[in-house]
Amino acid sequence: MSHPTPLAPFAELLAAEYPRTGDGIFLNSAAQGILPRRTLAAMARFEAERAYPNRIDDAVLLDVETTCRARIARLAGGRPELVGLAVNTSEGINVASLHLPLARGDRVLVARGEFPANVYPWLALGRRGVETVFLEKEGAHLDGGRVEEMLDADPAIRAVAMSLVQFSNGHRNPVEAVGRACRERGVWFVVDAMQGLGAVELDWAELNADVLACGGQKWLCAPWGSGFFVVADWMCAEVEPVRVGWLQVAGARNYQSLCDYDLRFERDARRFEVGTYPYTALLGLSESLDLIHTLGVANIAAHSRALLARLEEGLAALGATVVSCTMPQCRSSILCFRADDEPATRRVHAALLAGHVTCALREGSVRLSPHFYNTPDEIDRVLAIVESAWHAPARAR
């Protein structure tokens, strides 16, 4: 039976980009996304040209860089000059941790349960006398009002670092509200957008962030080794880079004067980029972003919400405990659930894997993370496996 979703008008495009070649169901985009055909083809062509390097001149490389930067800016809602190219989320988080003017005695507030990429760079600042303090959540979800209370109670908190979406339960954090609270109090705000950007809507202009960091390999369906960061205008104008490479200085792209050694940095986000770009990975990111722009993030988010609503309804009928927030304001594209107890949850997860459903077990919950290439029929098949593994019909109701 066919179930229309907001992406129904793109059925032919999605069939071409993601031909079904097996019986497996991939519901693990929170770990890695599936590369579309256009991305695979573009990277293969580009690498094949390396056999004849004369075909890849400076203009070709510059086009890869500028096109990718422009498509990232369109996705995030920022300007291309505020976009820095990177290889993963951690690089962007380190742009923040190394360059925000934090001093001995300052504190950085991080929510308990953050992915380690958004924790370790801040903990490392302890060597400079900067302390990381954790926001202890009441329950699974983060309360923006609690962040405001902590900022008001502790003026030593000079920065807040937060994920757009929690990796372990799929909760979309109130980053816009937290960003406003930080801006009102003169506190720097850093967002790890890895677990959501491309599948949930976000606008840099509404974020009030100083740095946003993201990798490409999950919801952006791009290759490993692709990523980016977005920085506030003041960082481009005022901050001296800690790490220095050859491309971030003004005039670096004038290959006729490379030995002039003029240590003046670019007046945009390029001042924080270090070294030669991973062109093939960035080309792949650019191609995948082109597909996402064609589909529209709003359509992708609505498609995911429709799939997750179907999952929630089926899981509720089975008596499962949905750990993820189901309210519209904190809905992402991740749904986590538990069975009666930990052994039962593990049995359900094992049954899903045995049934060729790729998913994850995170923090004691089964994590399902559908994306634009998943279908309602796949959700029904997943629910049937859960029911069979859990013997739900035989349970007392």
N, C-alpha and C positions, 0 to 999 in steps of 0.2 A: 504494500500500500504506500502511495506517495503522500508526503506531508510537506506542503509548501512552506518555505521560510523566506526571510528578506533577501536571501541570495538566489532565489529561484530564477530571476532573470539572467543570472550569470552561469547557468547550468552547463552550457556548452563550453564556455571558457574554462570552467573548473574541470570539466571532463578532459579537456585537452591538456591542461597543466598537471592534472593528477589522474592519469589513467589507472584504473583498478586492475591490478595484475595478480591479486591473491585474495584469500578469504580473511586475512587479518584485519583488525580494527585498531587504529592508532589513536589513543586518547591520552597522549603524554606530551602535548605541546609545551607544558610547563617545564619540561626537561630539554626538549629540542623539537624544532619544527621540521616539517617535511619540505625539502627544496622543490620548488616548481620546475617544470621542464625548461622554461625560458631561462632560469638561473643556471641550471646545469649546462644548457647549450651555450650560453654566453661565456661562461667560464672555460668550457672546453675549447671554444673558438679562440679565446684570448690566449690560453696556454699553448694551443697549437701554433699560434703566430710566433711564439718564442723560438720555434725552429728556424724562423726567418726573421731575426730581430729587427732588420731594417724596416719591417712593416709596422713596428711599434715605436713611433717617434715621440718626441716630447709633447706634441699636440694631442696625441692619443691618450697619453698618461694624464695630461692636464684635464682632458674631457672626462675621464673616469672620476677624477677627484672632484671636479666642480659639479658634475651631474649628481653624484652621490650626495654631496653636501647640500645641494638644493632640494633633493627629495627628502632628506632627513629633516631639513627645516620645514618643509611642508607638512610632514608627519607630526612634528613636535609643536608646530605653531610659532616657531621662532624665525629669526633671520639667518640666512646662510653664513654671514660673517660671525655669528655667535656659535657656530657648529664646529667642533673639533673632531677629527677622525681618529679612531682608536682601534684596538684589537679586541677589547672586551670591556665589560662593566667595571672591573677592578681598576683599569687604567683611569677611567673617568672619576671613580671615587678617590683615587690617589691624587688626581688634579685638585680635588677639593681639600683633602686632608693635608696635603703638602703646601697649599697656597693660601688657604684662608688664614688671615693674620691672628691666629690663636697664640696666646702667650701662657707662660707658666701661671698656674692657678685657675685658668679657664677650664670649663667643663663642656663636654659634648654629650647631648642627650640622644640615646639610641633606644628604640623599643625592644623589649625582651622578645626573642624569637625571630629577630632579623636574620636573613641569610648571612653566612660568615663574610661574604665579600663586602658587606656594608657594616662590618664590625671590626675586623682585624686592622684595617688601616687606621681606625680611630684609637683602638687599644695601643697601637704602636706609638702614638703620640705621647704615651706615658713617659717615654724617654726624654721628652721635652717638658715634662711637668704638667701636661694637659691630661685631665682625668676624663674617662668615659663613664657616664652614669646611665643606668638602665631604667626605662619606664616600665614598671611592672603593671601588666594589663590585668584588669578584672574580667576574667573570662577569656574567650578566644580572640576578642576583637578590641581594637584600639579606639579609645575615646579622645576625640580632639580636645574636648574641654579639659581633660586631665592634663594634656600637654600644656595648655594655657596656665593651669594652676601651678605646674612645676616651674614654668618660666617666671611667673610672678613671685613664687616663693624662693627662688634661687637665682639671683642676678649673676652668679658666676657661670651659668649656662649661656654660652656664647654661640652655640651652633646646635642644630637639630638635624639628625640624619634619619631618613625614613624611606621604606620601600613604597612604591605605588601600590603594589599588591603583595600580601604576605604569601610566601612560597608554600607554607605548611598548611594553610587553611583556606586560601583564596580570598581573604578579606581585602577589599579595596579600601585602603586607608584614606582618611579625609585630608588628603594632601593639600587641597586648596585652602581649607579652613586653617590648617596648621601653618601653611605658608603666609596667610594673612596675619596670623598671630605673631609669627616671627618678624615679619616686616614691621608691624606696629611697634615692636619692642627692640628693634635694631639687632635681632639675632639672625645669624646666617642659617640658611636652609638648604639641605642637600637631599636630592631625591634619587633613589635607585629605581629606575623605571623598567628594569629588565623583565620583571614578572608581570607584564601587562601591556606595555606600549605596542600598539598594532592590533590589539584585541579589545582594548577599552579606550574610550575617548579621553584625551588630555590636551590641554592648551597651555603652552608656556606662558602666555600673557596672563593667565589666571592663577599661575602656580606661585608667583612671588619667590621663586627659588634662585639661589646663587649658582648652583651647579645641578645639572641632571645628567645621569650616566646610564648607558644602556648597551647591551650586547645584541648581536643580530641573530644568534642561533636558535632562539626560542620562538616567540610569537611573530617575529619578523621573517621567519622561514628563510634565513640567510645562513651562509657558511660560518663555521667556527673561524675565529680570527678576524671577525668584522664587528665593529662597534663604533660608538661615538659618545660625545658629551656635548652639552650645551651650557654655556656660561653667561653670566650677567655682564652687561656693558662695563660695569666698574672694574671687573677683573681684567678685561682687555686693556683698559686704560691705566690701571694703577699697579698691577701685580707683576713683579719680576719673576720669571720662570725659575724654578729650582733645578729642573733637569733641562739640559740644553743639547740640541742637535742641530744639524746643518740646515734643515728646511724651515725652521721657525724664525729665522732672522730675515729682516727686510732685504730684498734684493737676492734672496737665495735662488730664485728661479731664473736669474740672469746668469746663464752658464758661461758667459764670456768673462765674468769677473769674480769667480768663486774664491780666488786667493786674495781678494781685498780685505777679507776678515773684518767686516763691519758688524760689530755686535750690537745692533739695534733690532729689537724684536718687532714682529708684525703687530699691528694695532687691532687684531681680531683674535679669534679663538685659535688660530694657527700658532700663536706664540706658545701654546702649551703642547703642541704636537712634537714628538721626538723621532727623528730618523725617517727613513724612506717608508712609503706606504705599502701595505699588503694589497697591491692593486687588484689581484685576482679576487680576493675576498671582498674588497670594497665594490668591485664590479658586480659580484653576486648579490651583495646587499642592495645595491642600486636597482638591479633587475627585480628582486623580490619586493622592494618598496614600490616599484612601478605597478606590480600586480595589486598590492594592497591599496594603492591610490585608486586603481580602476574599480575595485570592489567597494571601496569606501569603508573607513573604520566604523562609522555609525551602522552600516549594514552588517559588518562583521560582528560587532557587539550585539546587535539585535538577534542575529542568527544564533550566536552562542547562548544568549539568554533564553531563546526558544528551546534549544537543546537541553539546557540545564533545567528549565521548568519541567520538561518531560521526565528528566532523570529524577528530580525532586518528587514529583508526583508518584512515580513508580517506586522509589525507595521508601517513601512514607507509607505506601500500601503494604510494603514488606516489613515495616516496623523498624527501619534503620534510623540511626541518629545522624542527621546532616550537621556536620560541624561548621561548614561554611555559612557566612551570612547570606540570607536570602532576600534581604531588603534591597530595593533598587539602588539606594545610594551607596551600598557597599558590595554590590554584586560585581564579580569579575568573570573570567571564563574558566574558573577552577571550581570544582565541587569536591569536597572531602566528606566522607561518611564512615560510620562505624557500625558493625553488627552488635550482637549482644555483649560481647566481651572481646578481649584482645585475641584469644585463640580463634574465635569465630571470624573476626575481621581478617586475620591472616589466612584462614581457609578460603574466604571469599576472594581475597587478592590472588591466592595461588590458583583458584579455579578460573579467574579471569585470564591469568597468564597462560594457563593450560588451554583455554579457549581461544588463544591467539588474540587476546585483547592486551595491547601494550598500555600499561598504566603504572602508577607508582604507589608505594607505601611510605607515607611521611608522617612522623610524629604520632604513630598509632592509628592513622586513618588511611583508607584507600583514597588516593587522589586521582580524579578523572579530569582531564583538561582538553576538551574538544576545541576545534578551531574551524575555520571556514570550509575546510575540506571534509568535515564530518557531516553525517546525514542523520535525520530522525530514525530511519530504519536501523542504523547502527546502534543507536541508543536503545531501541527496543530489544535488539539482540543481546546487548550488555545486560539489560534488566532481566532477561530470561536466564542468563548464566548466573547472575547473583541469586535469583530465586531458587534455581536448581541447587546451587552450592550450599545455600543456607537452609534448605528444606522448609522454606517459609510456609507452604500450605499446611504443614503438620504442626506448626507452632500454635500454641493457645493464643486466642485473640480476646 
